[in-house]
Amino acid sequence: MLPIHKLLSRIQWDREFGRSAFVIGYYDRVLDRIIRVPFSEIIMEPGEGHALQVMDYDGVYHSIPLHRIREVRKDGEVIWQRE
């Protein structure tokens, strides 16, 4: 399986591949469930290879470690997943 950081980099930088609608699903420990966020709403800071930034419903950004990402969907289909 492709490491998540490589898949996220490909989505971000490969223009042809990145044209699709991607959704990232991460595990929220407080809510104890998977939260799905469109890739277009995620902020990936340059040089930050271990986390991404996601805005919650209150407009507050949270740092999500890459190990909490559980799935990636491309045009509605799961293309990457882990337990």
KEDRENDREN-630811 format. One line per 4 residues: number of its first residue (from 1); their letters; for each residue x, y, z of N, C-alpha, C, O, CB. Coordinates in Angstrom, 2 decimals. Atoms other than C-alpha are relative to their C-alpha. Glycine has a CB too. Example, Ala and Ser with C-alpha at 12.3 -4.5 7.8 and 13.67 -1.06 7.14 Angstrom:
residues 2
1) as) 0.89,-1.19,0.00,12.30,-4.50,7.80,0.90,1.20,0.00,1.94,1.18,0.66,-0.99,0.03,1.25; -0.82,-1.19,-0.06,13.67,-1.06,7.14,-0.77,1.09,0.73,-0.26,2.20,0.90,0.41,0.46,-1.42
//
This chain:
residues 83
1) mlpi) 0.85,-1.17,0.00,0.00,0.00,0.00,0.90,1.24,0.00,1.92,1.29,0.70,-0.97,-0.01,1.24; -0.72,-1.26,0.10,1.24,3.48,-0.88,-0.10,0.76,1.33,-1.20,0.90,1.87,-0.55,0.86,-1.16; 0.07,-0.79,-1.24,2.19,5.53,2.22,-0.89,1.23,-0.20,-0.91,1.82,-1.28,1.41,0.42,0.45; 0.97,-1.09,0.11,-0.39,8.23,2.95,0.65,1.31,-0.41,0.07,2.07,-1.18,-0.73,0.18,1.32
5) hkll) -0.64,-1.26,0.37,2.10,11.09,2.67,0.30,0.06,-1.50,0.27,1.14,-2.09,1.28,0.20,0.80; -0.27,0.03,1.44,2.97,9.99,-0.88,-1.30,0.17,-0.79,-1.31,0.85,-1.82,0.69,-1.32,-0.39; 1.28,-0.16,0.68,-0.69,9.71,-1.88,-0.48,1.45,0.08,-0.95,2.00,-0.91,-1.05,-0.94,0.61; 0.41,-1.40,-0.15,-1.46,13.17,-0.48,0.84,0.91,-0.89,0.32,1.86,-1.48,0.12,0.44,1.47
9) sriq) -0.88,-0.79,0.87,1.54,14.59,-2.34,-0.42,-0.15,-1.46,-0.43,0.82,-2.21,1.47,-0.43,0.18; 0.44,0.22,1.39,0.34,13.01,-5.59,-1.29,0.75,-0.29,-1.44,1.36,-1.35,-0.18,-1.50,-0.28; 1.25,-0.73,0.18,-3.15,14.44,-5.13,0.28,1.50,-0.16,-0.31,2.17,-1.00,-0.97,-0.24,1.19; -0.31,-1.43,-0.01,-1.65,17.86,-4.47,0.78,0.44,-1.25,0.53,1.53,-1.76,0.79,0.35,1.24
13) wdre) -0.91,-0.47,1.02,0.98,17.96,-7.23,-0.18,-0.62,-1.38,0.28,-0.04,-2.37,1.37,-0.25,0.43; 0.22,0.63,1.31,-0.09,15.57,-10.04,-1.30,0.57,-0.58,-2.39,0.18,-0.18,-0.08,-1.58,0.12; 1.17,-0.71,0.53,-2.43,17.77,-12.09,-1.06,-0.92,-0.58,-2.25,-0.72,-0.35,0.43,0.98,-1.06; 0.97,0.91,0.62,-4.05,14.95,-14.04,-0.73,-0.83,1.06,-1.96,-0.91,1.06,0.70,-0.94,-1.01
17) fgrs) 0.57,0.83,-1.06,-4.60,12.68,-11.02,-0.83,0.85,0.96,-1.89,0.42,1.42,1.10,-0.73,0.76; 0.64,-0.86,-0.98,-5.61,15.58,-8.77,-1.26,0.69,-0.46,-1.89,1.41,0.32,0.95,1.00,0.43; 1.23,-0.63,0.52,-8.49,16.71,-10.99,-1.27,-0.61,0.60,-2.32,0.02,0.58,-0.05,-0.13,-1.51; 1.17,0.70,-0.55,-10.83,14.23,-9.33,-0.44,0.63,1.32,0.27,1.46,1.89,0.31,-1.49,0.21
21) afvi) 0.52,-0.47,-1.30,-12.96,14.92,-6.25,0.49,-0.97,1.07,0.05,-2.12,1.11,-1.58,0.10,-0.01; -0.55,0.82,-1.06,-11.01,13.60,-3.26,-0.60,0.38,1.34,-0.89,1.55,1.60,1.54,0.13,0.05; 0.49,-0.19,-1.37,-12.30,13.17,0.29,0.93,-0.79,0.91,1.22,-1.96,0.66,-1.51,-0.45,0.15; -0.87,0.62,-0.98,-10.06,12.41,3.25,-0.83,-0.34,1.24,-1.55,0.52,1.75,1.21,0.92,0.37
25) gyyd) 0.70,0.42,-1.22,-11.51,10.43,6.18,1.00,-0.22,1.11,1.90,-1.05,0.98,-0.84,-1.28,-0.24; -0.91,0.16,-1.13,-9.75,10.77,9.52,-0.79,-0.35,1.26,-1.97,-0.03,1.38,0.84,1.28,0.22; 0.63,0.40,-1.25,-10.49,9.36,12.95,0.05,1.15,0.99,1.12,1.68,1.31,0.69,-1.26,0.59; 0.11,-1.03,-1.03,-11.72,11.93,15.47,-0.14,-0.71,1.34,-1.13,-1.40,1.58,-1.22,0.97,-0.27
29) rvld) -0.01,0.69,-1.29,-10.86,10.71,18.96,-1.10,0.48,0.93,-1.64,-0.31,1.70,1.34,0.17,0.68; 1.03,-0.54,-0.88,-13.33,13.01,20.72,-1.37,-0.52,-0.39,-2.14,-0.96,0.47,0.01,1.53,-0.03; 1.31,0.46,0.49,-16.32,12.08,18.56,-0.04,-1.52,-0.18,-1.12,-2.09,-0.33,-0.33,0.69,-1.30; -0.12,1.45,0.18,-15.06,8.47,18.20,-0.65,-0.46,-1.31,-1.43,-1.42,-1.33,-0.63,-0.73,1.18
33) riir) 0.52,0.37,1.31,-15.89,8.35,14.49,0.88,0.58,-1.09,1.76,1.41,-0.83,-1.47,0.48,-0.17; -0.74,-0.49,1.16,-14.51,8.98,11.02,-0.67,1.29,-0.48,-1.88,1.34,-0.67,0.04,-1.07,-1.14; 0.46,-1.28,0.53,-14.82,12.57,9.80,0.52,0.08,-1.43,1.71,-0.14,-1.67,0.50,1.22,0.87; -0.40,-0.11,1.40,-14.76,13.07,6.03,0.02,1.47,-0.42,-0.92,2.22,-0.18,-0.97,-0.80,-0.91
37) vpfs) -0.22,-1.39,0.39,-13.40,16.31,4.60,0.46,0.03,-1.46,1.37,-0.71,-1.82,1.05,0.68,0.92; -0.49,-0.13,1.37,-13.06,17.32,0.93,1.46,0.46,0.00,1.85,1.32,0.79,-0.87,1.00,-0.79; -1.42,-0.34,0.05,-9.39,17.54,0.01,0.20,1.50,-0.24,1.17,2.08,0.24,0.69,-0.80,-1.10; -0.11,-1.43,0.30,-10.00,21.08,-1.26,-0.08,0.87,1.27,0.30,2.04,1.23,-1.09,0.41,-0.97
41) eiim) 0.13,-0.74,-1.25,-10.71,22.15,2.36,1.15,-0.26,0.98,1.16,0.27,2.09,-1.31,-0.34,0.66; -1.13,0.35,-0.84,-7.48,20.72,3.78,1.18,0.91,-0.32,1.42,1.25,-1.48,0.39,-1.49,-0.19; -1.21,-0.80,0.19,-4.37,22.82,4.31,1.19,-0.87,0.34,1.28,-1.45,1.42,-0.03,1.30,0.88; -1.24,0.74,-0.23,-1.01,21.14,3.92,1.13,1.03,0.01,1.49,1.58,-1.03,0.23,-1.10,-1.10
45) epge) -1.07,-0.98,-0.17,1.73,23.39,5.27,1.28,-0.51,-0.65,1.64,-1.68,-0.46,0.23,0.31,1.49; -1.29,0.42,0.57,5.01,23.31,3.29,0.97,-0.40,1.11,1.10,0.29,2.12,0.60,1.13,-0.85; -0.97,0.47,-0.98,7.62,21.33,5.17,-0.60,-0.79,1.15,0.14,-1.35,1.96,0.73,1.15,0.54; 0.68,0.77,-1.06,5.02,19.73,7.48,-0.41,-1.34,-0.58,-1.44,-1.44,-1.26,-1.25,0.79,0.58
49) ghal) 0.28,1.30,0.59,5.13,16.07,6.57,-0.73,-0.96,0.90,-0.93,-2.12,0.53,1.26,-0.61,-0.41; 0.61,0.92,-0.96,3.39,14.63,9.62,-1.43,0.33,0.36,-2.07,-0.42,1.10,0.81,-0.03,1.23; 1.36,-0.40,-0.36,0.07,16.48,9.83,-0.57,0.90,-1.09,0.15,1.44,-1.93,-0.01,0.73,1.36; 0.68,-0.94,0.87,-2.50,18.47,7.90,-0.97,0.81,0.85,-1.28,0.43,1.98,-0.74,-0.74,-1.17
53) qvmd) 0.88,-0.90,-0.73,-4.81,21.28,8.95,-1.42,-0.12,-0.55,-1.64,-0.12,-1.76,0.50,1.47,-0.09; 1.41,0.12,0.36,-8.61,20.93,8.96,-0.80,0.98,0.84,-0.57,1.11,2.05,-0.51,-1.48,0.20; 0.86,-0.93,-0.73,-11.21,23.54,9.90,-1.25,-0.74,0.48,-1.87,-1.49,-0.27,-0.39,1.22,-0.89; 1.20,0.63,-0.54,-14.03,22.40,12.19,-1.23,0.87,-0.29,-1.12,1.90,-0.96,0.15,-0.25,1.52
57) ydgv) 1.26,-0.71,0.26,-17.67,23.57,12.15,-0.02,1.40,0.60,-0.81,2.24,0.16,-1.15,-0.79,0.55; -0.05,-1.31,-0.65,-16.78,26.53,14.39,1.03,0.93,-0.63,1.23,2.05,-0.16,0.31,-0.16,1.47; -1.00,-0.82,0.67,-14.10,27.82,12.01,1.38,-0.05,0.63,2.22,0.80,0.34,-0.46,1.40,-0.05; -1.29,0.15,-0.67,-11.20,26.64,14.18,0.81,-1.09,-0.72,0.29,-2.17,-1.00,-0.20,-0.36,1.51
61) yhsi) -0.87,0.99,0.64,-8.25,24.87,12.53,0.59,-0.96,1.02,0.95,-0.56,2.13,1.12,0.70,-0.78; -0.59,1.04,-0.83,-6.99,21.60,13.98,1.05,-0.73,-0.80,0.89,-0.96,-2.00,-1.09,-0.98,0.52; -1.06,0.78,0.62,-3.82,19.72,13.22,-0.36,-1.48,0.12,-0.59,-1.98,1.22,1.38,0.30,0.66; 0.34,1.42,0.02,-4.57,16.14,12.19,1.25,-0.79,-0.40,1.73,-0.65,-1.52,-1.18,-0.29,-1.00
65) plhr) -1.16,0.82,0.36,-1.62,13.72,12.33,-0.36,-0.98,-1.12,-1.47,-1.50,-1.16,0.53,-0.77,1.24; 0.28,0.88,1.14,-1.31,11.63,9.19,-0.36,-1.42,0.43,-1.07,-2.11,-0.30,1.20,-0.04,-0.93; 0.34,1.36,-0.43,-1.54,8.40,11.21,-1.47,-0.15,0.37,-1.95,-1.28,0.53,0.87,-0.39,1.18; 1.43,0.09,-0.29,-5.17,9.28,12.00,-0.86,-0.03,-1.26,-2.07,-0.20,-1.18,-0.43,1.16,0.87
69) irev) 0.76,0.13,1.25,-6.17,9.27,8.33,-0.33,-1.47,-0.20,0.55,-2.33,-0.15,0.81,0.57,-1.23; 0.46,1.38,0.14,-8.23,6.13,7.75,-0.41,-0.37,-1.42,-0.40,-1.54,-1.79,-1.17,-0.23,0.92; 0.40,0.32,1.38,-9.39,6.46,4.14,0.16,1.21,-0.89,0.15,2.36,-0.44,-1.45,-0.51,-0.04; 0.00,-1.03,1.02,-9.09,8.41,0.93,-0.96,-0.48,-1.09,-0.87,-1.61,-1.57,1.45,0.28,-0.57
73) rkdg) 0.96,0.31,1.05,-11.92,8.50,-1.59,0.27,0.88,-1.22,0.56,2.07,-1.09,-1.46,0.20,0.49; -0.15,-0.72,1.27,-11.60,9.49,-5.24,-1.29,-0.19,-0.77,-1.66,-1.30,-1.12,1.25,-0.53,-0.82; 1.29,0.05,0.69,-14.87,10.36,-6.95,-0.96,-0.99,0.65,-1.69,-1.70,-0.05,0.20,-0.36,-1.47; 0.92,0.84,-0.75,-16.74,8.48,-4.22,0.48,-1.41,0.28,-0.13,-2.11,1.09,-1.26,-0.08,-0.73
77) eviw) -0.53,1.35,-0.20,-14.65,5.27,-4.38,1.18,0.03,0.94,2.05,0.90,0.83,0.40,-0.62,-1.33; -1.14,0.11,-0.91,-12.28,4.24,-1.62,1.21,-0.50,-0.80,1.17,-1.57,-1.40,-0.32,-0.96,1.20; -1.21,0.40,0.71,-8.78,4.16,-3.13,1.15,-0.32,0.97,2.16,-0.89,0.57,0.44,1.10,-0.97; -1.01,0.24,-1.02,-6.80,3.96,0.13,-0.72,-0.15,1.32,-1.63,0.62,1.63,1.06,1.16,0.07
81) qre) 0.69,0.23,-1.27,-7.81,2.57,3.51,0.90,-0.76,0.96,1.71,-1.58,0.54,-1.32,-0.76,-0.21; -0.67,0.76,-1.04,-6.40,1.34,6.80,-0.92,-0.07,1.22,-1.81,0.75,1.39,1.37,0.64,0.38; 0.80,0.19,-1.23,-7.87,0.08,10.08,0.29,1.09,0.99,-0.29,1.11,2.08,0.27,-1.37,0.64
//
